[in-house]
Amino acid sequence: MDSYYFVIGVTVIGFFALAAALLVPVYFFLKKEERVAENWTDETIADANSTVSEESVPDATLPSRSQVS
């Protein structure tokens, strides 16, 4: 009967070890993605757009037909 307790104990410990080995990398990946996603919030994008002045952006005009030909 003692051997059954040993097998059950090893099985339970092995199950939790396997679950941790598979879920811990997923947890860290999701935390990293949350940090990256913070850069794409409305407030962050608005702050980034407000720091760019109109004078620093060059005037992008299309060439006329005479310049293209």
N, C-alpha and C positions, 0 to 999 in steps of 0.2 A: 504494500500500500504506500510505503514511503517513496517508492520510485515514481508513482503517479503524481505525487506532490512536486517532485523535482521536475518532471516533464511539464506539468502545468505552469510551474513558476518560470522555467526557462522560456516557455512559449509566450507567456504574458510579457516578460521582460524583452524578449525578441520582438514582439509585436510593437511595443512602445518605442523601442530603439529604431525599428524600421520606419515607423510613422514619423519620428523626429528627424531621421535622416532624409526623408522625402519632403517634409513640410517646412523645415527650417530654411532651406534655400528659397522656397516659394515665398515665405514670409519676408525675407530680406529683399527679394526682387520686388515685391509689392511695395515695401517701404521706400525703396529707391525710386520707383515709378511715382509714388506720391510726392516725393521731393521734386522730381522733375516736373510734375504736373503743376506745382505751385508757380512755376515760371509762366504758365499759360492762363492764369486767372485774369479776369477782367481788369482788376486793379493793377496788376503787374504790367499788363500790356498797355494800359493807359499811361502808367508812369514812364514806360519805355518810349512811347510815342510823344509824350510831352517833353522829353529831354532832347529830342531832335528838333532843331530850329529849322525854319524854312530857308534861311540863308545858307545853311550847310548842305542842303540838297541841291544838286545842280539842276538847271532847267533842262528838262528832257524834251526837246522839240523834235518832231519828225523832219527828216530832210525833205526838201521840196522835190518835185518831179525833175526839175532841171539838174539837181545835184545827183539824183539816182542814175540817170541815163548816162 
